Amino acid sequence: MDRDAILAKVIEVVDDTLSLGDDVTLDESTNLKELGADSFDLLELVTALEDEFSMTFADDAVGSIATVGQVVDAIAGAQ
């Protein structure tokens, strides 16, 4: 899967998991915590992404991921 396809899918999963409204536009620079995501939301998001991409994030990677672009990088690096 190429980076653009990963990005599109990550944006879809983030939007669905965090129940964002139509007025929120996501891109690679979007900070997940600035969307109002608390630690439970982030855990739920990581689980949804792991299911969607059939992979597991490294424990140290999860703590350092802050933006949508970093999520994409972590997934691309795991494939």
QUIURHU-V484577 format. One record per backbone hydrogen bond with DSSP energy under -1.0 kcal/mol. CO is the residue of the C=O (numbers start at 1). NH is the residue of the N-H. E is the energy in kcal/mol with one decimal. If there is no record, write none. Layout:
co->{CO & CO}
nh->{NH & NH}
e->{E & E}
This chain:
co->{2 & 3 & 4 & 5 & 6 & 7 & 8 & 9 & 10 & 11 & 12 & 13 & 14 & 15 & 21 & 27 & 28 & 30 & 32 & 33 & 38 & 39 & 40 & 41 & 42 & 43 & 44 & 45 & 46 & 47 & 48 & 49 & 50 & 58 & 59 & 66 & 67 & 68 & 69 & 70 & 71 & 72 & 73}
nh->{6 & 7 & 8 & 9 & 10 & 11 & 12 & 13 & 14 & 15 & 16 & 17 & 18 & 20 & 24 & 30 & 69 & 68 & 37 & 36 & 42 & 43 & 44 & 45 & 46 & 47 & 48 & 49 & 50 & 51 & 52 & 53 & 55 & 62 & 63 & 32 & 71 & 72 & 73 & 74 & 75 & 76 & 77}
e->{-2.3 & -2.8 & -2.4 & -2.1 & -2.9 & -2.7 & -1.9 & -2.5 & -3.0 & -2.5 & -2.4 & -3.0 & -2.6 & -1.8 & -1.6 & -1.6 & -2.7 & -1.9 & -1.3 & -1.7 & -2.4 & -2.0 & -2.4 & -2.4 & -2.6 & -2.2 & -2.2 & -2.6 & -2.7 & -2.2 & -2.5 & -2.5 & -1.6 & -1.8 & -1.1 & -2.7 & -1.6 & -2.3 & -2.4 & -2.2 & -2.3 & -2.9 & -2.3}
